Amino acid sequence: MNELITRYRKETILISLSALLVMLVFISFGAAFGLRMMAEIACFSIIALGLSIQWGYAGLFNAGIMGFIALAAFVSMLVSFPVNEAFRESEYAGQLFWVFFKLFIGIGIIWGIAKLPPLQDRVKLRRLLMLIAIAVTYLSFMHNLQPVARGIETSAGFIGGLGMPVWMGWLAGGIVAGVLAWFVGHICLGLRSDYLAIATLGIAEIIKAILKNADWLTRGTLTVSPLPWPVATPGEIGFIASRALYLTVTVVIIAIILWLLQRAYNAPWGRMIRAIRDNELSSAAMGKDVNGRRLEVFMFGSVLMGIGGAALITFNSIFDPSGFLPLHHTFLIWVMVILGGAGNNIGTMLGAVIVYIVWVVSEPATLVVFEAIKHLGLEWFAWQAPNDFDSRALQMRVFLIGLTITLVLRYAPRGLLPEKIHKL
């Protein structure tokens, strides 16, 4: 009983301190900046909840969060961005259709070789035929795509979007991220956990490279903007009102996700997932499908990452493939989960609030400190600051985040609000 009271008291204190930090940001920087920060925190919270169930519920190490975010953001942009009439009315629209139609035929042939009954017992022959089919399909696809891509870039810029509602883009982004997780997990979850980390890290970089260089598809480094919002834009009703509405939408999504996660956590499925995480051999001995359950968690977590990533890019109103950075879209989210407490949904959201406030406020706060140091150094010691002294303030955010995670790992290795383990 005393332990329960102490835990709730700790939660209350930490949540109150986080609320105080948010209030200080609003007071110091204004309502428009504060609402922008809170909307971004809400989007990061959705992504962090996806990582929390992967790592906290199932112990899966995903080192390529950036890839799932980038892919979901691209799909969301493709679905919701207005139609490019110049592309639709050009001859290249039909040519692009036939290029992908031939690609799907090649994929069907590869799948048929893998499932052909006479080849099931002849493993080496089947693998050889599949490799030949994959090589022929890839070379044929690239050969047919290159002239069409050049024509699209010359005549229309890029293919544009489908002009559908934004919420459909977010949902499609989450689903595609889940499909990618199925492919990765289907291959890697049966191996050691470090293989999953290596695979996700590599795939994240591959996705970024493809999106960055496919100008006909994403405009590459030229970026796509402005992305449509699910609510009225700042140009229509002002920054404060529009950001408040956007924050409301993301808070509703978080509430639905929390309700689903809480039910799943307390259900037999959640207990089974935690049993697999804690003792894989015993769970397998009890007849549980270890890899199947892990795949479910990995896919569901990736869907949340995709929805959160699509919402984040939509809020920033620009799709820039070069803007996806491991530091910002992988490492920072890991810090949020570790600081808050993996497996504890409230702790994960608390970590998102604290870490992002430190990330955003550290630069202006450091500039104030640096200005004071320059002034006092000049007045007291006739010290002339270096020319790049102010530019170093941006680097302090990385130092502060590193210091924060170091202190947490030293004094609270399970996070500020660790997972609640019920002892019987």
C-alpha positions as CSV (number, residue, x, y, z in Angstrom):
1,M,0.0,0.0,0.0
2,N,2.8,2.4,0.9
3,E,4.6,1.5,-2.3
4,L,1.4,2.3,-4.3
5,I,1.0,5.7,-2.5
6,T,4.7,6.6,-3.1
7,R,4.4,5.7,-6.8
8,Y,1.3,7.8,-7.4
9,R,2.9,10.7,-5.4
10,K,6.0,10.4,-7.7
11,E,3.8,10.5,-10.8
12,T,1.9,13.5,-9.5
13,I,5.1,15.4,-8.8
14,L,6.7,14.7,-12.2
15,I,3.5,15.5,-14.1
16,S,3.2,18.7,-12.2
17,L,6.8,19.7,-12.9
18,S,6.3,19.0,-16.6
19,A,3.1,21.1,-16.6
20,L,5.1,23.9,-14.9
21,L,7.8,23.7,-17.7
22,V,5.1,24.0,-20.3
23,M,3.7,27.0,-18.6
24,L,7.1,28.7,-18.4
25,V,7.5,28.2,-22.1
26,F,4.2,29.8,-22.8
27,I,5.0,32.7,-20.6
28,S,8.5,33.2,-22.0
29,F,7.9,32.7,-25.7
30,G,4.2,33.4,-26.2
31,A,1.1,31.3,-27.0
32,A,1.9,30.8,-30.7
33,F,5.3,29.3,-30.0
34,G,3.9,27.3,-27.0
35,L,1.1,25.8,-29.1
36,R,3.6,24.9,-31.9
37,M,5.8,23.2,-29.4
38,M,2.9,21.3,-27.8
39,A,1.6,20.1,-31.2
40,E,5.1,18.8,-32.1
41,I,5.3,17.1,-28.7
42,A,2.0,15.4,-29.4
43,C,3.2,14.1,-32.7
44,F,6.5,12.9,-31.1
45,S,4.4,11.3,-28.3
46,I,2.6,9.1,-30.9
47,I,5.9,8.0,-32.4
48,A,7.4,7.4,-28.9
49,L,4.4,5.3,-27.9
50,G,5.0,3.1,-31.0
51,L,8.6,2.6,-29.9
52,S,7.6,2.0,-26.3
53,I,5.4,-1.0,-27.2
54,Q,8.1,-2.4,-29.4
55,W,10.9,-2.0,-26.8
56,G,8.9,-1.9,-23.6
57,Y,6.4,-4.6,-24.4
58,A,8.4,-7.0,-26.5
59,G,12.1,-5.9,-26.2
60,L,12.5,-5.2,-29.9
61,F,15.3,-2.8,-30.7
62,N,14.3,-0.6,-33.6
63,A,17.2,1.6,-34.7
64,G,15.6,2.8,-37.9
65,I,12.6,4.8,-36.7
66,M,13.6,7.5,-39.2
67,G,12.8,5.2,-42.1
68,F,9.3,4.4,-40.9
69,I,8.6,8.1,-40.3
70,A,10.0,9.1,-43.7
71,L,8.1,6.5,-45.6
72,A,4.8,7.3,-43.8
73,A,5.3,11.0,-44.4
74,F,5.9,10.4,-48.1
75,V,2.7,8.3,-48.4
76,S,0.7,10.9,-46.5
77,M,2.0,13.6,-48.8
78,L,1.3,11.4,-51.9
79,V,-2.3,10.8,-50.7
80,S,-3.3,14.3,-49.5
81,F,-1.3,16.7,-51.7
82,P,-3.3,18.3,-54.5
83,V,-3.4,16.7,-57.9
84,N,-0.7,17.9,-60.4
85,E,-2.8,18.5,-63.5
86,A,0.3,18.9,-65.6
87,F,1.3,15.3,-64.9
88,R,-2.2,13.9,-65.1
89,E,-2.8,15.4,-68.5
90,S,0.6,14.4,-69.9
91,E,1.5,11.2,-71.7
92,Y,3.8,10.2,-68.9
93,A,1.0,9.3,-66.6
94,G,0.0,6.3,-68.8
95,Q,3.6,5.3,-69.4
96,L,4.3,5.3,-65.6
97,F,1.3,3.1,-65.1
98,W,2.6,0.5,-67.5
99,V,6.1,0.6,-65.9
100,F,4.6,-0.3,-62.6
101,F,2.3,-2.8,-64.1
102,K,5.3,-4.7,-65.6
103,L,7.0,-4.4,-62.1
104,F,4.0,-6.1,-60.5
105,I,4.1,-8.9,-63.1
106,G,7.7,-9.4,-62.3
107,I,6.9,-9.6,-58.5
108,G,4.2,-12.1,-59.3
109,I,6.6,-14.3,-61.2
110,I,9.1,-14.1,-58.2
111,W,6.3,-15.1,-55.8
112,G,5.2,-17.9,-58.2
113,I,8.7,-19.3,-58.3
114,A,8.8,-19.3,-54.4
115,K,5.5,-21.1,-54.2
116,L,5.8,-23.5,-57.1
117,P,5.2,-27.1,-55.8
118,P,7.8,-28.9,-57.9
119,L,10.5,-26.5,-56.6
120,Q,9.7,-26.9,-52.9
121,D,12.1,-29.8,-52.4
122,R,14.8,-28.3,-54.7
123,V,16.0,-25.4,-52.5
124,K,19.1,-24.5,-54.4
125,L,17.3,-24.4,-57.8
126,R,14.5,-22.4,-56.4
127,R,16.9,-19.8,-54.9
128,L,18.8,-19.6,-58.2
129,L,15.6,-19.0,-60.2
130,M,14.4,-16.4,-57.7
131,L,17.7,-14.5,-57.9
132,I,17.6,-14.5,-61.7
133,A,13.9,-13.3,-61.6
134,I,14.7,-10.6,-59.1
135,A,17.7,-9.4,-61.2
136,V,15.7,-9.4,-64.4
137,T,12.7,-7.6,-62.8
138,Y,14.9,-4.9,-61.3
139,L,16.9,-4.2,-64.4
140,S,13.8,-4.1,-66.5
141,F,12.1,-1.8,-64.1
142,M,15.0,0.7,-64.0
143,H,15.4,0.5,-67.8
144,N,11.7,1.4,-68.3
145,L,11.5,3.9,-65.5
146,Q,14.4,6.2,-66.3
147,P,13.1,7.8,-69.5
148,V,9.6,8.2,-68.0
149,A,11.1,9.8,-64.8
150,R,13.2,12.3,-66.9
151,G,10.1,13.2,-68.9
152,I,8.0,13.8,-65.7
153,E,10.7,16.0,-64.2
154,T,11.0,18.0,-67.5
155,S,7.3,18.5,-68.2
156,A,5.5,18.4,-64.8
157,G,8.1,18.6,-62.1
158,F,6.8,15.6,-60.2
159,I,3.7,13.4,-60.1
160,G,1.9,15.4,-57.4
161,G,-0.7,13.9,-55.0
162,L,-4.1,12.3,-55.1
163,G,-5.9,15.3,-53.4
164,M,-7.6,13.1,-50.7
165,P,-8.4,14.1,-47.1
166,V,-5.4,14.5,-44.8
167,W,-6.7,11.9,-42.3
168,M,-6.7,9.3,-45.1
169,G,-3.0,10.2,-45.8
170,W,-2.1,9.7,-42.1
171,L,-3.9,6.3,-42.1
172,A,-2.3,5.2,-45.3
173,G,1.1,6.3,-44.0
174,G,0.6,4.2,-40.8
175,I,-0.5,1.2,-42.9
176,V,2.5,1.4,-45.2
177,A,4.8,1.7,-42.3
178,G,3.2,-1.5,-40.8
179,V,3.7,-3.3,-44.1
180,L,7.3,-2.4,-44.2
181,A,7.6,-3.7,-40.6
182,W,6.1,-7.0,-41.7
183,F,8.8,-7.4,-44.4
184,V,11.6,-6.5,-42.0
185,G,10.2,-8.5,-39.1
186,H,9.4,-11.5,-41.2
187,I,13.1,-11.8,-42.1
188,C,14.8,-10.6,-38.9
189,L,12.7,-11.4,-35.9
190,G,13.7,-15.1,-36.0
191,L,17.4,-14.1,-35.6
192,R,19.2,-12.4,-32.7
193,S,17.9,-9.0,-31.7
194,D,21.0,-7.2,-33.0
195,Y,20.1,-8.3,-36.5
196,L,16.8,-6.4,-36.2
197,A,18.7,-3.2,-35.2
198,I,21.1,-3.5,-38.2
199,A,18.3,-4.2,-40.6
200,T,16.1,-1.3,-39.5
201,L,19.1,1.1,-39.5
202,G,20.0,0.1,-43.0
203,I,16.5,0.2,-44.4
204,A,16.0,3.7,-42.9
205,E,19.0,5.0,-44.8
206,I,17.9,3.2,-48.0
207,I,14.4,4.8,-47.8
208,K,15.9,8.3,-47.2
209,A,18.2,7.9,-50.2
210,I,15.4,6.8,-52.5
211,L,13.1,9.6,-51.5
212,K,15.9,12.1,-51.7
213,N,17.0,11.1,-55.3
214,A,13.6,10.3,-56.8
215,D,12.8,13.9,-58.0
216,W,9.9,12.7,-60.2
217,L,8.3,11.2,-57.1
218,T,9.1,13.6,-54.2
219,R,10.8,16.6,-55.9
220,G,13.9,15.5,-54.0
221,T,15.8,18.4,-52.4
222,L,13.4,20.9,-53.9
223,T,10.8,19.8,-51.3
224,V,7.0,19.7,-51.5
225,S,5.0,22.5,-49.7
226,P,2.7,23.6,-48.4
227,L,1.1,20.4,-47.2
228,P,-2.6,20.5,-46.5
229,W,-3.8,20.5,-42.9
230,P,-6.7,18.6,-41.4
231,V,-7.9,21.8,-39.8
232,A,-7.9,25.5,-40.9
233,T,-4.4,26.8,-41.7
234,P,-2.7,29.8,-40.0
235,G,-3.3,31.8,-43.1
236,E,-7.1,31.3,-42.6
237,I,-7.7,31.8,-38.9
238,G,-4.3,32.8,-37.5
239,F,-1.4,30.9,-35.8
240,I,-2.9,30.5,-32.4
241,A,-6.3,29.2,-33.4
242,S,-5.0,26.9,-36.1
243,R,-2.3,25.4,-33.9
244,A,-4.8,25.0,-31.1
245,L,-7.1,23.0,-33.4
246,Y,-4.2,20.9,-34.7
247,L,-3.2,20.2,-31.1
248,T,-6.8,19.1,-30.3
249,V,-6.8,16.7,-33.2
250,T,-3.5,15.1,-32.1
251,V,-4.6,14.9,-28.5
252,V,-7.8,13.0,-29.6
253,I,-5.6,10.6,-31.5
254,I,-3.4,10.1,-28.4
255,A,-6.4,9.5,-26.2
256,I,-7.7,6.7,-28.6
257,I,-4.2,5.2,-28.8
258,L,-3.8,5.2,-25.0
259,W,-7.2,3.6,-24.5
260,L,-6.3,0.8,-27.0
261,L,-2.8,0.3,-25.5
262,Q,-4.2,0.1,-22.0
263,R,-6.7,-2.6,-23.0
264,A,-4.1,-4.5,-24.9
265,Y,-1.6,-4.3,-22.0
266,N,-4.1,-5.7,-19.5
267,A,-5.5,-8.3,-21.8
268,P,-4.2,-11.9,-22.1
269,W,-2.4,-10.8,-25.3
270,G,-0.5,-8.2,-23.4
271,R,0.5,-10.6,-20.7
272,M,1.7,-13.1,-23.3
273,I,3.8,-10.5,-25.0
274,R,5.5,-9.5,-21.7
275,A,6.0,-13.2,-20.9
276,I,7.8,-13.6,-24.2
277,R,9.9,-10.6,-23.5
278,D,10.9,-11.8,-20.0
279,N,11.5,-15.5,-20.8
280,E,11.4,-16.5,-24.4
281,L,12.3,-20.1,-23.9
282,S,9.6,-20.7,-21.3
283,S,7.0,-19.0,-23.5
284,A,8.0,-21.2,-26.5
285,A,7.9,-24.3,-24.3
286,M,4.3,-23.4,-23.4
287,G,3.4,-23.5,-27.1
288,K,3.4,-19.7,-27.8
289,D,4.2,-18.5,-31.3
290,V,7.1,-16.2,-30.2
291,N,8.0,-14.8,-33.6
292,G,4.4,-14.4,-34.6
293,R,3.6,-12.3,-31.5
294,R,6.8,-10.3,-31.9
295,L,5.8,-9.5,-35.5
296,E,2.4,-8.3,-34.3
297,V,4.0,-5.9,-31.8
298,F,6.6,-4.7,-34.3
299,M,3.9,-4.0,-36.9
300,F,1.6,-2.2,-34.5
301,G,4.4,-0.1,-33.1
302,S,5.4,0.8,-36.7
303,V,1.9,1.8,-37.5
304,L,1.9,4.3,-34.6
305,M,5.3,5.6,-35.8
306,G,3.9,6.1,-39.2
307,I,0.8,8.0,-38.0
308,G,2.9,10.2,-35.7
309,G,5.5,10.9,-38.4
310,A,2.8,11.8,-40.9
311,A,1.2,14.1,-38.4
312,L,4.5,15.7,-37.6
313,I,5.5,16.4,-41.3
314,T,2.0,17.7,-42.0
315,F,2.2,20.1,-39.1
316,N,5.6,21.4,-40.4
317,S,3.8,21.8,-43.8
318,I,6.8,20.7,-45.8
319,F,8.0,17.4,-47.1
320,D,11.8,17.5,-47.3
321,P,13.6,14.1,-47.7
322,S,16.9,15.7,-46.6
323,G,15.3,16.8,-43.4
324,F,15.0,13.3,-42.0
325,L,17.9,13.0,-39.6
326,P,18.8,10.0,-37.3
327,L,19.6,12.5,-34.5
328,H,16.2,14.1,-34.6
329,H,14.0,11.2,-35.8
330,T,15.6,8.2,-34.1
331,F,17.9,9.1,-31.3
332,L,15.7,11.8,-29.8
333,I,12.7,9.4,-29.7
334,W,14.8,6.8,-28.0
335,V,15.8,9.3,-25.3
336,M,12.1,10.1,-24.8
337,V,11.3,6.5,-24.2
338,I,14.3,5.8,-22.0
339,L,13.8,8.9,-19.9
340,G,10.1,8.4,-19.4
341,G,10.2,4.7,-18.9
342,A,9.8,1.9,-21.5
343,G,6.5,0.0,-21.2
344,N,4.8,2.8,-19.3
345,N,2.6,4.9,-21.6
346,I,2.3,7.8,-19.3
347,G,6.0,7.8,-18.6
348,T,6.7,7.7,-22.4
349,M,4.6,10.8,-22.9
350,L,6.2,12.5,-19.9
351,G,9.6,11.8,-21.5
352,A,8.4,13.3,-24.8
353,V,7.4,16.5,-23.0
354,I,10.6,16.9,-21.0
355,V,13.0,15.9,-23.8
356,Y,11.4,18.1,-26.4
357,I,11.2,21.1,-24.2
358,V,15.0,20.7,-23.4
359,W,15.6,20.3,-27.2
360,V,13.7,23.4,-28.2
361,V,14.5,25.7,-25.3
362,S,18.1,24.9,-24.9
363,E,19.3,27.0,-27.9
364,P,17.6,30.3,-26.9
365,A,18.4,29.7,-23.2
366,T,22.1,29.1,-24.1
367,L,22.1,32.3,-26.3
368,V,21.0,34.3,-23.2
369,V,23.8,32.7,-21.1
370,F,26.4,33.2,-23.8
371,E,25.4,36.9,-24.2
372,A,25.8,37.3,-20.4
373,I,29.2,35.6,-20.5
374,K,30.3,37.9,-23.4
375,H,29.1,41.0,-21.6
376,L,30.7,40.1,-18.2
377,G,33.9,38.9,-19.9
378,L,34.3,42.2,-21.8
379,E,33.4,44.4,-18.8
380,W,35.4,42.6,-16.1
381,F,38.4,41.0,-18.0
382,A,38.4,42.8,-21.4
383,W,37.8,39.3,-22.9
384,Q,36.8,39.3,-26.6
385,A,34.5,36.4,-27.4
386,P,35.2,34.3,-30.6
387,N,33.3,35.2,-33.7
388,D,31.5,31.9,-33.8
389,F,30.6,32.0,-30.1
390,D,26.8,32.4,-30.7
391,S,26.7,29.6,-33.3
392,R,27.9,27.2,-30.6
393,A,24.5,27.6,-28.8
394,L,22.9,25.2,-31.4
395,Q,25.4,22.5,-30.4
396,M,24.5,22.8,-26.7
397,R,21.1,21.1,-27.3
398,V,23.0,17.9,-28.1
399,F,25.2,18.2,-25.1
400,L,22.2,18.8,-22.8
401,I,20.3,15.9,-24.2
402,G,23.3,13.7,-23.7
403,L,23.8,15.0,-20.2
404,T,20.1,14.3,-19.5
405,I,20.1,10.7,-20.7
406,T,23.4,10.1,-18.8
407,L,21.9,11.3,-15.5
408,V,18.8,9.3,-16.0
409,L,20.7,6.1,-16.8
410,R,22.8,6.7,-13.7
411,Y,20.1,7.5,-11.2
412,A,16.9,6.1,-12.8
413,P,17.9,3.3,-15.2
414,R,14.3,2.2,-15.7
415,G,13.1,5.7,-16.4
416,L,11.3,8.4,-14.4
417,L,8.1,6.4,-14.5
418,P,9.1,2.7,-15.0
419,E,6.7,0.0,-16.1
420,K,4.3,-1.0,-13.3
421,I,4.9,-4.6,-12.5
422,H,2.1,-6.3,-10.5
423,K,3.5,-8.8,-8.0
424,L,1.3,-11.7,-7.0
